Amino acid sequence: MSEQQEQSVAVILVAAGTGTRLGAGMPKALVQVRGKSLAEHALDSMLCVPQVKEIIVVVPPEDSRLTERLSGYPQLVRTVPGGSSRAASVRKGLAKVSADVSHILVHDAARAFAPVAQYELILAELGKPGVQAVIPALAVTDTISVVASDPETGSQIVVQTPDRSTLRAVQTPQGFAAQTLLAAHSRLDHYSLKDLERVTDDASIVRACDIEVHIVPGDARSLKVTHPEDLDAVNRLFEPAQRNQLEQNMVIPRIGNGIDVHAVSTDPTRQMWLAGLFFPDDIGLSGHSDGDAVAHAACDALFSASGIGDLGTHFGVDRPEFAGASGVSLLAEAARLVREAGFEIGNVAVQFVARRPRFAARREEANQLLSDVLGAPVSVTATTSDGLGYEGEGIGVTAYATALVYPVVPEGQ
């Protein structure tokens, strides 16, 4: 068995930053790219590295959102509140690392897209005899100048231009022999808070202990998300892969329409149910069930989109079990039938035409109720016919619905 295979690795994912410069209004690690937070993208790569036995995510102190978001990950992923500086946050993570790990990787959630190959390259270098510290780095292509302020004018002036062939842009994850990193961090006990704030990476702490830091090639995908434009760069970086994935898994949505018409009942005691809501001041609509034209039109649109018949097919008068059934119960059953047929529901939009009931004040209530029943967004609007036709005379209601569904592609296809 090789030395690399015998490695037992802990990863500290530093995700405690507030992301002020990013301006997202939330901790940086919670910012989403392609439907996942930066922290989740980072974890997904780490969990593909077989040597990794535990992951300590250092989360923003006094903010439980990231901890809650990561609660579904395997037990090897744990969280701990961070400190007042990056160095302090890493130390919080180090305190939770198991005593029997051989190596520790420290990674920034801001570099969420470091590929699995980067971890493997670092661990391979750490597996060599005598190597205690390894960092990934990219060659610098721009000319880099050291500047200072002119004491007379206050302007910035160039004081030195180093040979760029000797310069590297350092990335994370950074890897260390566990005892080497722990010993180096123990020396920070003598640092002031101001000194700790100036510590930008763990390699510099280790180098201060006269430990050689080895370099392996970095990866352009491990760019750091700091400013809003960095999110654009990340998306551009992954556009080809994302496009290929979409082409491989493309599903064509299907759209269906539904119309339902009900007359106002001649029974003055008939209850008015519409869009799942009870309107006590209005006479209800006639029908085999409760006459909820909005819910019925939504059902018809769903059946039309998924190609599994219509309202009469599933809830017709030949089905006595649906006599007097509520519109929301029919909608729930329609959703079940659509999903059973291999579709997921995108959304449903319904507009009804009627003089009554007065609907505007209860529109959001109806939208929420029907969305909860359907398990997908539903929006309902109402209009009148300016006194024309049976809707204008107040003797009937017409509801028009449009539904979008899409086929569910089984995993692995």
N, C-alpha and C positions, 0 to 999 in steps of 0.2 A: 504493500500500500504506500502511495506517495505521500510526501509531507503535506502537499496541498490538500489531499483528500482527508487528512487527519485534522485539518484546521477546524476549530469550533469558533464561529464568528458571531459577535454582537454588533449590531448597527445602532448608532445614535442618530436619529433623524431630528435635526434642529428645525423646529417649526413654530417657534415662540414669537417670531417677529410680528409687529403690528401692521407692517406694510404701509406706513405713512406715505412714502414716496410713490408707491403704486397708486394711491388715491382710490382704492376700491371700497373704502368704508368698512372693511373687515380685515381680520388677520390674513396676511399674505397666503398662508398655507391653505386657506379655505377658498381662495379664488379659483373659479372653475375654468378649465380648458377642455373642450370637447366632451363636456358632460361629467367630468370628474374634477375634484379639487386637486391642487398641486400635490398635497400630501398623499392623496390616493395614488396618483400617477407614480410618485416615488416609491411607495410601498409595493405597487404591482411589480416593479422591476426587482426590488430586493427579495421578494418572496419566490422569485425564480432562481435564486442563487442557492444551491444545495448546502453550502457551508454555513449559511446564515441560520443560527439557532434561536436568536432572539432579537427583537427590534424594540428599542426604546424611543418613543416619539415625545420630544420635549415640546409641550403645547403652551399657548399663551396663558400666563397665570390669571386666575379669576375670570376665565372665559371657558365655558364647558362645551362650546359648539363643536370644536374639533374632536374632542374626546367622544362626544355622542356620535359624530359622523363615522368614526373609526370603530365603533363598538361591534360591527359585524365581522371584523377581521379575525383571523385565527388567534389563539391564545398566546402565541409567541410575540404578538404585537401588544405592547403596553404603553401607557402614557404617564407623563410626570409633568407637573407645572414647571415652567422655566424660571430663569432668574432675571436680573436687571441688565445683563449684558450677554453677548454671545458666549463668552468664556464661562460665565456663571451658569448659563443654561446647559452647556456641555457637561459641566461638573455635576449638575442635577441628574443628568442622564447617566453619567459614570457611576453615581452612587447606587443605581438600580441594576447595574450589569452583574451578571452571575460571576462568582469567583473562579469558575472552571473554564471560562472562555480563553482561547489562545490569542485571538486577535480582535481588535475593535476598529470598526470603520465609523467615521464621522461624516455625515452628509447633510447638506442644506436642502430643505424642502423647496427653496427657490430654484434649485437646479433639478427640477422634478423629472426631467427626461433623460437623465444619464442612463444609457442602455445597459443591459445585463452584461454585455461584453466588457464594459468598463470595470465593473466589479471583478469579473474573472481575471482581467489583466492585472489589477492591483493585487489580488490575492495570490496570483501566480508569482509575482515579484516578491511578495512577503514570504512565500514559501522557500525562497533561496536562502542558503546558510548566511547568517550574520546580518540579514536585512531586517531592520526594526521599524522603518518608516518609509511609506511610499505615497506619492501624490501624483495625480494626473495633471498635465499642463500642455498648453498649446503654444506653438511658436508664435511670436509677435510679428505681424506683417507691417504694421505702421511704425514710423519713426517715433520714438518716445523721447521726450525732453524733460529734464528736471528744471523746474522753474522756481523763482523766488520773487519777492516784491522789491522793486527798486526803492531804496531808502529815501530818495529825493522826490520821485514822482508818484510812488505808490503803484506804478504799473507793474504788470507781470513781465519778467524777462527770463530768457533761457540762460541757465548757468552751467548746464551739462547735457550732452546728448550721448547716452550710452550706446555701445555697439549692440544693435538689436539681435544679433545672432546669439548673444549671451542672455537674452531676456525670454521669459516664459510667462504666459497668463495662467495662473494656478486655478484649478477647479476642485470640486469635491465629487465623489467621496475620497477622503484621505484615510489611508490605512496604517495601523500601528500594531506592533506587538503589545498585548494588553498591559503588561507590567510597565513597559516603557511609557505609554501614554498616561497611565495612572500616576507614575512617579513624577512625570513632568508637570501634571496638573497639581500635584500636591505642593509644588513650589509656588503656586499662585496664592497660597495663604499669606504671603508677604507682600502681595500687590495691593495697591490702593484701588478704590472704585474707578478712579480716573485711568489708572494703568490698565485695568481689566477692559475698559471700554475701547482701548487701543489695540487689543488682541483681536485680529481679524480671522485667524485660522489656527488650527492645532499644530500644523507643521512648524510654525514659528516658535511655539512653546517648546516643542521637542528639540528644535535646533538650539535653543538657549541652553539646553543640557548637553551640548556638544555631541548630539546624535546625528549621524549622517541621514539625510532625507533623499531617498531615491526618486527618480522621476520616470513615469511612463507616459506614452502619448495620451493626451486628452481627447475629447470627442466634441465636435461642434454642436451636437444635440444637447450637450449638458450646459447650455447657456443659462445665465442667471436672470431670473425675472425680478427686476427692481422697479422699472418705470413702466407706464402704460404702453409705450411703444414696444417694450419687450414681449408683451403678450401677442402683439401683431407678429413679431419675429418668430415666436414659437409656433403660431398657427401657420405661417408661411413655410417654416421648416418642415412641418409635418403634412402639408397639403398633398404632396404626391402619394404618400402612404395612405392618407385618409381617403383620397379619391379612389385609389385602387381597392381599398376595403369596401367603399360604397358600391363600386362597380361589381364586386364579387357578391355582395349581399343585397343588391338592389331589389326592393319590393315596390310593386306598382299599386298605389292606393286605388280604391274603388269608391265611387260616389253614387248614392241612391236618393230618390225623392219620394216623399209620401204626402198624401192629402187626406184629410178627414173632415167630414161634414156632419154636424149634428143639429137637429132642430131643438129649439127651446121647448121643454116639456109643457104639456097642457095641465099637468098635475102641479098645483101651486105649492105642494109640500116637497116636491123633488129637490134634493140638495144640489147646489152648484159646486162641482169640483172641476178645476181647470189648472193645468200645469202642476198637478199634485197638491194644490191648495184649496181649502174650503172658503167659499165666499157666501157668508150667511145672509147677505142682503139681496141675493139674486136667486131666481128660479133656475133649477138645474137643467141639464141637457138630456134629452131622451136617448135611449140606447140599450144594447144588450148588457153592457157593464155599467160603469158609473158615468159614461158619456164624456169623459175627459178627452176632448178633441186634440189637445196639444200632445198629451202622452201617446195617444193612438197614432197621430201623424208621425211622431218620432219613431215608434215601433215600425211603422210601414216603411219609413226611409231606411232604417237599419236592415230590414229584411230585403229591400230592393238592392241595397249596396252589396250585400253578401250573397244575393242570388238564392235565397232559401224560401221563396214564396212571398206571401203578403199577410196582412192582418187577418183576413178571413181564413187563410190556411191554418193559422195557429190558434186564433182566438174567436173563430166564427160562432154563429148561433147554434151550430151543431155540437158545440163543446159546452155542455151545461155547467161544467165546473167553473167556467169563467163568467157565468151570469152574476151581474152585480159586482164583479171584481173591480178593484180600484185601478186607476190608470198607472200608478207607480208600481203596483205589483205586476201588471202586464209589461211595463218597461223593464223591470228587473228580469223577468222571464225572457224577454226579447234579447237582453244583453247576454244571458246565459246561452241561449240558442246560437247567437252569432259567434260567441267565443267557442262553443262546442263545434261549430262548423269550420274552425281554423282561422278565425279572424280576430284582430284586436280593433277596438273602437278608437278612432281619432277624435271626432267631435260630432255634435249634432246641433243644428240651428233650426229654430221653429219660429214662424210668425203666424199669429192668428188674426182674423178679421171679425170684429164684432162691435156692437154698441156697448155692451156690458159683458163682463164686469169691468170696473175700473181697475186697471192692472199696474200702472206705473209705479205706485208706491210699494208694490210687492214683487216687482220684477227680480230683484237680487235674491229675495227669499226663494222664489221659484227656481232660479238658476242654480242656487246652491243645493236645494233639495234634489232636483233632478240629476245634477252632476254626481251627487253622492250615491244615488240609486244606480246610475249607469256605470259609475267608475270611470267616467270620462267627461270632458267639458260639455255642458249644455247651455245654450243661450236662447232665451225666449223674448220675443218682442211682440207688441200689439199695435194694431192700427184700426182705423174705421174705414167705411166705404163712402163717406160723405153723404149718407142717407140713401145710397143706391142699393137695390137688391134686397135679398132677404136678410143679409147682415145689417144693412142700413135700417131696415124696418124693425130690427131687434128680435126676429123670429128664428134666427139660426146663427151658427158659428162655423167658420171654415178655418182650418189650420193647415199650413204648408210647412213641410220639414225637409231638410237636406242633411244627409249623414255621410260621413267619411269613415271607411274601414280599410284595413290593410291586412294582407295575409301574414300569418306568423310563420317565419322561416325556422324550421327546427334546427337546433344546434348541430354543427358539424356539416351542414349542407351549404 
